[in-house]
Amino acid sequence: MSTSQAYRVGTLHVTEPTKVQELFECAAWEREVLVQPGDYPVVVYPYWPEKSPGHTLYAQCEGTITYATFQAIMGAQRGADHGPEEVGQTKRTSIKIPTYAMHKYVESGELELIEGRMVASPVTESGNTFYRMGEYSKDGAEA
């Protein structure tokens, strides 16, 4: 399985400051990054590209850390929290665009897909509309 290569498929238009919450496998760790309005590249990371066209879309952004906690917990004893040291620093982050709700981003104009880069067909099932992801063009699309 190869998921390291990302392909650019569009642009996300962020119109107001947006907080991105980053959670980590350790339950005591988290971070919030404030992303300012702007246009950010949207990339797709393919899963099992040789077998399935399933995708996850991410807008690659940069923002300012507004909150962070990285507290060590060993044997129910709390240690030093090194997260506050990060507050105010600039960091790269991603805004996840869930494929089940992608149609809302497209219809509102927030998400602009590059023509011919990805097949994303609107599908309605049981009264719910979503985008069924299809193949994408890798030609010249490396992020």
KERO-858717 format. One record per atom (N, C-alpha, C): atom name; residue number from 1; residue in three letters; x, y, z. Coordinates in nm, 3 decimals. Layout:
BEGIN
 atom   n res    east   north      up
   CA NUM ala       X       Y       Z
...
//
This chain:
BEGIN
 atom   n res    east   north      up
    N   1 met   0.084  -0.119   0.000
   CA   1 met   0.000   0.000   0.000
    C   1 met   0.088   0.124   0.000
    N   2 ser   0.057   0.216  -0.085
   CA   2 ser   0.134   0.340  -0.093
    C   2 ser   0.040   0.458  -0.076
    N   3 thr   0.057   0.534   0.032
   CA   3 thr  -0.028   0.651   0.054
    C   3 thr   0.053   0.778   0.066
    N   4 ser   0.183   0.773   0.036
   CA   4 ser   0.267   0.889   0.057
    C   4 ser   0.252   0.995  -0.052
    N   5 gln   0.213   0.957  -0.172
   CA   5 gln   0.202   1.053  -0.282
    C   5 gln   0.065   1.120  -0.280
    N   6 ala   0.066   1.252  -0.282
   CA   6 ala  -0.059   1.328  -0.287
    C   6 ala  -0.072   1.390  -0.425
    N   7 tyr  -0.197   1.402  -0.473
   CA   7 tyr  -0.226   1.462  -0.603
    C   7 tyr  -0.321   1.579  -0.583
    N   8 arg  -0.286   1.692  -0.644
   CA   8 arg  -0.370   1.812  -0.633
    C   8 arg  -0.493   1.795  -0.721
    N   9 val  -0.611   1.821  -0.660
   CA   9 val  -0.736   1.806  -0.735
    C   9 val  -0.824   1.930  -0.728
    N  10 gly  -0.784   2.032  -0.651
   CA  10 gly  -0.869   2.150  -0.642
    C  10 gly  -0.817   2.254  -0.547
    N  11 thr  -0.907   2.347  -0.511
   CA  11 thr  -0.876   2.458  -0.421
    C  11 thr  -0.991   2.475  -0.323
    N  12 leu  -0.957   2.497  -0.195
   CA  12 leu  -1.057   2.528  -0.093
    C  12 leu  -1.050   2.677  -0.065
    N  13 his  -1.164   2.746  -0.075
   CA  13 his  -1.172   2.889  -0.048
    C  13 his  -1.221   2.907   0.095
    N  14 val  -1.132   2.943   0.186
   CA  14 val  -1.167   2.965   0.327
    C  14 val  -1.200   3.113   0.340
    N  15 thr  -1.323   3.144   0.382
   CA  15 thr  -1.369   3.283   0.384
    C  15 thr  -1.367   3.346   0.523
    N  16 glu  -1.347   3.268   0.627
   CA  16 glu  -1.339   3.323   0.763
    C  16 glu  -1.238   3.240   0.842
    N  17 pro  -1.181   3.299   0.949
   CA  17 pro  -1.084   3.224   1.029
    C  17 pro  -1.145   3.091   1.075
    N  18 thr  -1.067   2.984   1.059
   CA  18 thr  -1.115   2.849   1.088
    C  18 thr  -1.019   2.780   1.183
    N  19 lys  -1.074   2.724   1.293
   CA  19 lys  -0.991   2.648   1.387
    C  19 lys  -0.987   2.502   1.343
    N  20 val  -0.865   2.449   1.335
   CA  20 val  -0.844   2.308   1.302
    C  20 val  -0.797   2.240   1.430
    N  21 gln  -0.871   2.139   1.473
   CA  21 gln  -0.833   2.065   1.593
    C  21 gln  -0.753   1.942   1.553
    N  22 glu  -0.635   1.929   1.609
   CA  22 glu  -0.551   1.813   1.583
    C  22 glu  -0.550   1.727   1.709
    N  23 leu  -0.592   1.604   1.694
   CA  23 leu  -0.592   1.509   1.806
    C  23 leu  -0.486   1.403   1.781
    N  24 phe  -0.432   1.351   1.885
   CA  24 phe  -0.324   1.254   1.874
    C  24 phe  -0.366   1.125   1.943
    N  25 glu  -0.293   1.019   1.916
   CA  25 glu  -0.328   0.888   1.972
    C  25 glu  -0.323   0.888   2.124
    N  26 cys  -0.241   0.970   2.180
   CA  26 cys  -0.235   0.982   2.326
    C  26 cys  -0.351   1.074   2.367
    N  27 ala  -0.440   1.026   2.451
   CA  27 ala  -0.562   1.099   2.486
    C  27 ala  -0.533   1.235   2.550
    N  28 ala  -0.417   1.253   2.608
   CA  28 ala  -0.385   1.378   2.677
    C  28 ala  -0.325   1.483   2.584
    N  29 trp  -0.309   1.453   2.454
   CA  29 trp  -0.246   1.546   2.362
    C  29 trp  -0.346   1.603   2.263
    N  30 glu  -0.342   1.732   2.243
   CA  30 glu  -0.422   1.796   2.140
    C  30 glu  -0.367   1.934   2.107
    N  31 arg  -0.409   1.987   1.991
   CA  31 arg  -0.361   2.117   1.945
    C  31 arg  -0.469   2.181   1.859
    N  32 glu  -0.483   2.313   1.867
   CA  32 glu  -0.571   2.389   1.778
    C  32 glu  -0.488   2.487   1.697
    N  33 val  -0.516   2.491   1.567
   CA  33 val  -0.444   2.581   1.476
    C  33 val  -0.547   2.670   1.408
    N  34 leu  -0.526   2.800   1.414
   CA  34 leu  -0.617   2.897   1.350
    C  34 leu  -0.568   2.926   1.209
    N  35 val  -0.650   2.892   1.110
   CA  35 val  -0.619   2.913   0.969
    C  35 val  -0.693   3.039   0.923
    N  36 gln  -0.619   3.130   0.863
   CA  36 gln  -0.677   3.255   0.817
    C  36 gln  -0.744   3.237   0.680
    N  37 pro  -0.836   3.327   0.644
   CA  37 pro  -0.900   3.319   0.512
    C  37 pro  -0.797   3.319   0.400
    N  38 gly  -0.829   3.244   0.295
   CA  38 gly  -0.740   3.235   0.180
    C  38 gly  -0.778   3.118   0.092
    N  39 asp  -0.703   3.097  -0.012
   CA  39 asp  -0.724   2.985  -0.104
    C  39 asp  -0.613   2.884  -0.080
    N  40 tyr  -0.653   2.758  -0.054
   CA  40 tyr  -0.558   2.654  -0.017
    C  40 tyr  -0.571   2.535  -0.112
    N  41 pro  -0.457   2.477  -0.152
   CA  41 pro  -0.462   2.361  -0.243
    C  41 pro  -0.527   2.241  -0.176
    N  42 val  -0.608   2.170  -0.253
   CA  42 val  -0.673   2.047  -0.204
    C  42 val  -0.604   1.930  -0.272
    N  43 val  -0.565   1.832  -0.191
   CA  43 val  -0.496   1.715  -0.242
    C  43 val  -0.574   1.589  -0.205
    N  44 val  -0.549   1.485  -0.281
   CA  44 val  -0.608   1.355  -0.254
    C  44 val  -0.494   1.259  -0.222
    N  45 tyr  -0.513   1.181  -0.117
   CA  45 tyr  -0.419   1.074  -0.082
    C  45 tyr  -0.490   0.944  -0.116
    N  46 pro  -0.447   0.874  -0.219
   CA  46 pro  -0.516   0.750  -0.257
    C  46 pro  -0.485   0.636  -0.160
    N  47 tyr  -0.587   0.558  -0.130
   CA  47 tyr  -0.570   0.436  -0.051
    C  47 tyr  -0.575   0.318  -0.147
    N  48 trp  -0.481   0.228  -0.138
   CA  48 trp  -0.475   0.111  -0.225
    C  48 trp  -0.501   0.152  -0.370
    N  49 pro  -0.421   0.243  -0.425
   CA  49 pro  -0.450   0.296  -0.559
    C  49 pro  -0.459   0.191  -0.668
    N  50 glu  -0.393   0.077  -0.650
   CA  50 glu  -0.400  -0.027  -0.752
    C  50 glu  -0.529  -0.108  -0.744
    N  51 lys  -0.605  -0.094  -0.634
   CA  51 lys  -0.725  -0.176  -0.617
    C  51 lys  -0.855  -0.095  -0.604
    N  52 ser  -0.846   0.023  -0.546
   CA  52 ser  -0.968   0.095  -0.512
    C  52 ser  -0.951   0.245  -0.536
    N  53 pro  -1.056   0.313  -0.582
   CA  53 pro  -1.047   0.457  -0.602
    C  53 pro  -1.090   0.537  -0.479
    N  54 gly  -1.090   0.477  -0.360
   CA  54 gly  -1.131   0.548  -0.239
    C  54 gly  -1.035   0.660  -0.207
    N  55 his  -1.084   0.772  -0.156
   CA  55 his  -1.000   0.888  -0.134
    C  55 his  -1.034   0.959  -0.003
    N  56 thr  -0.939   1.036   0.044
   CA  56 thr  -0.960   1.133   0.149
    C  56 thr  -0.905   1.264   0.095
    N  57 leu  -0.979   1.372   0.107
   CA  57 leu  -0.936   1.502   0.057
    C  57 leu  -0.890   1.591   0.173
    N  58 tyr  -0.782   1.663   0.150
   CA  58 tyr  -0.730   1.755   0.251
    C  58 tyr  -0.691   1.886   0.186
    N  59 ala  -0.725   1.998   0.251
   CA  59 ala  -0.676   2.129   0.209
    C  59 ala  -0.550   2.155   0.291
    N  60 gln  -0.439   2.178   0.222
   CA  60 gln  -0.311   2.202   0.289
    C  60 gln  -0.302   2.349   0.325
    N  61 cys  -0.289   2.378   0.456
   CA  61 cys  -0.294   2.515   0.505
    C  61 cys  -0.177   2.542   0.599
    N  62 glu  -0.169   2.667   0.638
   CA  62 glu  -0.075   2.708   0.742
    C  62 glu  -0.151   2.799   0.835
    N  63 gly  -0.124   2.788   0.965
   CA  63 gly  -0.196   2.870   1.061
    C  63 gly  -0.113   2.893   1.186
    N  64 thr  -0.176   2.958   1.283
   CA  64 thr  -0.111   2.990   1.410
    C  64 thr  -0.168   2.901   1.519
    N  65 ile  -0.081   2.843   1.598
   CA  65 ile  -0.124   2.757   1.709
    C  65 ile  -0.185   2.845   1.817
    N  66 thr  -0.312   2.817   1.852
   CA  66 thr  -0.381   2.894   1.955
    C  66 thr  -0.394   2.818   2.086
    N  67 tyr  -0.380   2.686   2.081
   CA  67 tyr  -0.390   2.603   2.202
    C  67 tyr  -0.313   2.473   2.177
    N  68 ala  -0.240   2.429   2.277
   CA  68 ala  -0.170   2.301   2.265
    C  68 ala  -0.146   2.245   2.405
    N  69 thr  -0.166   2.115   2.418
   CA  69 thr  -0.133   2.046   2.541
    C  69 thr  -0.070   1.913   2.506
    N  70 phe   0.048   1.892   2.559
   CA  70 phe   0.121   1.768   2.539
    C  70 phe   0.172   1.723   2.675
    N  71 gln   0.078   1.691   2.760
   CA  71 gln   0.113   1.654   2.897
    C  71 gln   0.149   1.507   2.905
    N  72 ala   0.256   1.480   2.972
   CA  72 ala   0.298   1.341   2.994
    C  72 ala   0.219   1.281   3.110
    N  73 ile   0.171   1.159   3.090
   CA  73 ile   0.102   1.088   3.198
    C  73 ile   0.164   0.950   3.208
    N  74 met   0.225   0.923   3.320
   CA  74 met   0.288   0.792   3.345
    C  74 met   0.234   0.737   3.476
    N  75 gly   0.171   0.621   3.469
   CA  75 gly   0.119   0.560   3.592
    C  75 gly   0.023   0.651   3.665
    N  76 ala  -0.063   0.719   3.592
   CA  76 ala  -0.164   0.810   3.646
    C  76 ala  -0.103   0.935   3.710
    N  77 gln   0.026   0.958   3.690
   CA  77 gln   0.092   1.077   3.741
    C  77 gln   0.117   1.174   3.625
    N  78 arg   0.072   1.296   3.644
   CA  78 arg   0.089   1.396   3.539
    C  78 arg   0.229   1.458   3.546
    N  79 gly   0.287   1.473   3.428
   CA  79 gly   0.418   1.537   3.419
    C  79 gly   0.406   1.675   3.358
    N  80 ala   0.515   1.726   3.310
   CA  80 ala   0.518   1.860   3.251
    C  80 ala   0.438   1.865   3.121
    N  81 asp   0.374   1.977   3.097
   CA  81 asp   0.299   2.000   2.973
    C  81 asp   0.383   2.090   2.883
    N  82 his   0.428   2.037   2.769
   CA  82 his   0.511   2.113   2.679
    C  82 his   0.432   2.180   2.567
    N  83 gly   0.300   2.169   2.571
   CA  83 gly   0.217   2.229   2.467
    C  83 gly   0.214   2.380   2.467
    N  84 pro   0.198   2.445   2.584
   CA  84 pro   0.189   2.592   2.584
    C  84 pro   0.309   2.661   2.519
    N  85 glu   0.423   2.595   2.512
   CA  85 glu   0.541   2.652   2.448
    C  85 glu   0.517   2.674   2.298
    N  86 glu   0.423   2.599   2.240
   CA  86 glu   0.396   2.609   2.096
    C  86 glu   0.300   2.722   2.059
    N  87 val   0.222   2.770   2.154
   CA  87 val   0.121   2.872   2.126
    C  87 val   0.186   2.996   2.063
    N  88 gly   0.128   3.042   1.952
   CA  88 gly   0.179   3.157   1.881
    C  88 gly   0.269   3.122   1.764
    N  89 gln   0.314   2.997   1.758
   CA  89 gln   0.400   2.954   1.647
    C  89 gln   0.316   2.924   1.523
    N  90 thr   0.379   2.932   1.407
   CA  90 thr   0.314   2.899   1.280
    C  90 thr   0.336   2.752   1.252
    N  91 lys   0.233   2.686   1.198
   CA  91 lys   0.239   2.543   1.172
    C  91 lys   0.159   2.506   1.048
    N  92 arg   0.209   2.409   0.971
   CA  92 arg   0.131   2.353   0.859
    C  92 arg   0.028   2.257   0.917
    N  93 thr  -0.092   2.260   0.860
   CA  93 thr  -0.199   2.172   0.904
    C  93 thr  -0.286   2.140   0.783
    N  94 ser  -0.390   2.061   0.804
   CA  94 ser  -0.481   2.025   0.696
    C  94 ser  -0.625   2.037   0.742
    N  95 ile  -0.710   2.084   0.652
   CA  95 ile  -0.854   2.083   0.676
    C  95 ile  -0.907   1.963   0.599
    N  96 lys  -0.966   1.868   0.671
   CA  96 lys  -1.020   1.748   0.606
    C  96 lys  -1.154   1.782   0.542
    N  97 ile  -1.171   1.736   0.419
   CA  97 ile  -1.297   1.754   0.348
    C  97 ile  -1.360   1.616   0.336
    N  98 pro  -1.460   1.588   0.418
   CA  98 pro  -1.520   1.455   0.415
    C  98 pro  -1.591   1.430   0.282
    N  99 thr  -1.562   1.318   0.220
   CA  99 thr  -1.620   1.289   0.089
    C  99 thr  -1.771   1.276   0.094
    N 100 tyr  -1.825   1.232   0.209
   CA 100 tyr  -1.971   1.218   0.218
    C 100 tyr  -2.043   1.352   0.215
    N 101 ala  -1.970   1.461   0.244
   CA 101 ala  -2.032   1.594   0.243
    C 101 ala  -1.969   1.686   0.139
    N 102 met  -1.890   1.628   0.050
   CA 102 met  -1.819   1.709  -0.047
    C 102 met  -1.913   1.792  -0.135
    N 103 his  -2.029   1.739  -0.165
   CA 103 his  -2.124   1.812  -0.251
    C 103 his  -2.160   1.948  -0.190
    N 104 lys  -2.166   1.956  -0.057
   CA 104 lys  -2.200   2.083   0.007
    C 104 lys  -2.089   2.186  -0.015
    N 105 tyr  -1.965   2.142  -0.011
   CA 105 tyr  -1.851   2.230  -0.037
    C 105 tyr  -1.852   2.277  -0.182
    N 106 val  -1.882   2.186  -0.275
   CA 106 val  -1.883   2.221  -0.418
    C 106 val  -1.998   2.316  -0.448
    N 107 glu  -2.118   2.283  -0.399
   CA 107 glu  -2.236   2.365  -0.428
    C 107 glu  -2.225   2.505  -0.368
    N 108 ser  -2.160   2.517  -0.252
   CA 108 ser  -2.147   2.648  -0.188
    C 108 ser  -2.035   2.732  -0.251
    N 109 gly  -1.954   2.669  -0.334
   CA 109 gly  -1.843   2.740  -0.397
    C 109 gly  -1.716   2.738  -0.314
    N 110 glu  -1.721   2.676  -0.195
   CA 110 glu  -1.600   2.669  -0.111
    C 110 glu  -1.493   2.580  -0.174
    N 111 leu  -1.536   2.473  -0.242
   CA 111 leu  -1.443   2.379  -0.303
    C 111 leu  -1.454   2.388  -0.454
    N 112 glu  -1.342   2.414  -0.517
   CA 112 glu  -1.336   2.422  -0.662
    C 112 glu  -1.245   2.309  -0.711
    N 113 leu  -1.303   2.213  -0.781
   CA 113 leu  -1.225   2.101  -0.832
    C 113 leu  -1.163   2.139  -0.966
    N 114 ile  -1.043   2.093  -0.989
   CA 114 ile  -0.975   2.117  -1.117
    C 114 ile  -1.039   2.026  -1.221
    N 115 glu  -1.089   2.085  -1.327
   CA 115 glu  -1.159   2.007  -1.430
    C 115 glu  -1.070   1.897  -1.485
    N 116 gly  -1.124   1.779  -1.493
   CA 116 gly  -1.051   1.666  -1.548
    C 116 gly  -0.957   1.597  -1.452
    N 117 arg  -0.939   1.652  -1.331
   CA 117 arg  -0.849   1.589  -1.236
    C 117 arg  -0.914   1.476  -1.159
    N 118 met  -1.044   1.487  -1.134
   CA 118 met  -1.110   1.385  -1.054
    C 118 met  -1.254   1.371  -1.099
    N 119 val  -1.301   1.248  -1.099
   CA 119 val  -1.441   1.220  -1.128
    C 119 val  -1.511   1.213  -0.993
    N 120 ala  -1.605   1.303  -0.971
   CA 120 ala  -1.681   1.305  -0.847
    C 120 ala  -1.828   1.321  -0.885
    N 121 ser  -1.901   1.213  -0.886
   CA 121 ser  -2.039   1.213  -0.933
    C 121 ser  -2.137   1.225  -0.818
    N 122 pro  -2.231   1.322  -0.826
   CA 122 pro  -2.332   1.330  -0.721
    C 122 pro  -2.427   1.210  -0.728
    N 123 val  -2.454   1.152  -0.613
   CA 123 val  -2.542   1.034  -0.603
    C 123 val  -2.643   1.061  -0.492
    N 124 thr  -2.769   1.025  -0.515
   CA 124 thr  -2.870   1.039  -0.411
    C 124 thr  -2.921   0.901  -0.374
    N 125 glu  -2.909   0.869  -0.247
   CA 125 glu  -2.960   0.742  -0.194
    C 125 glu  -3.036   0.772  -0.067
    N 126 ser  -3.154   0.719  -0.055
   CA 126 ser  -3.239   0.739   0.063
    C 126 ser  -3.254   0.886   0.099
    N 127 gly  -3.264   0.971  -0.001
   CA 127 gly  -3.285   1.113   0.023
    C 127 gly  -3.159   1.191   0.056
    N 128 asn  -3.043   1.124   0.064
   CA 128 asn  -2.917   1.191   0.096
    C 128 asn  -2.831   1.200  -0.029
    N 129 thr  -2.776   1.319  -0.053
   CA 129 thr  -2.688   1.338  -0.167
    C 129 thr  -2.544   1.336  -0.119
    N 130 phe  -2.459   1.266  -0.190
   CA 130 phe  -2.317   1.264  -0.160
    C 130 phe  -2.241   1.244  -0.290
    N 131 tyr  -2.111   1.259  -0.286
   CA 131 tyr  -2.028   1.239  -0.404
    C 131 tyr  -1.964   1.102  -0.398
    N 132 arg  -1.979   1.028  -0.503
   CA 132 arg  -1.910   0.900  -0.516
    C 132 arg  -1.779   0.930  -0.586
    N 133 met  -1.671   0.899  -0.521
   CA 133 met  -1.539   0.931  -0.574
    C 133 met  -1.501   0.831  -0.681
    N 134 gly  -1.441   0.879  -0.785
   CA 134 gly  -1.397   0.793  -0.894
    C 134 gly  -1.248   0.807  -0.915
    N 135 glu  -1.205   0.769  -1.030
   CA 135 glu  -1.062   0.778  -1.061
    C 135 glu  -1.020   0.924  -1.073
    N 136 tyr  -0.892   0.950  -1.058
   CA 136 tyr  -0.840   1.083  -1.071
    C 136 tyr  -0.720   1.078  -1.164
    N 137 ser  -0.691   1.188  -1.224
   CA 137 ser  -0.580   1.197  -1.317
    C 137 ser  -0.452   1.230  -1.241
    N 138 lys  -0.349   1.150  -1.259
   CA 138 lys  -0.222   1.175  -1.192
    C 138 lys  -0.132   1.264  -1.278
    N 139 asp  -0.167   1.285  -1.404
   CA 139 asp  -0.082   1.362  -1.495
    C 139 asp  -0.067   1.506  -1.450
    N 140 gly   0.054   1.541  -1.412
   CA 140 gly   0.083   1.679  -1.372
    C 140 gly   0.013   1.723  -1.246
    N 141 ala  -0.037   1.630  -1.166
   CA 141 ala  -0.117   1.666  -1.050
    C 141 ala  -0.042   1.652  -0.918
    N 142 glu   0.086   1.618  -0.922
   CA 142 glu   0.158   1.599  -0.796
    C 142 glu   0.154   1.727  -0.714
    N 143 ala   0.126   1.711  -0.588
   CA 143 ala   0.115   1.827  -0.498
    C 143 ala   0.252   1.882  -0.463
//
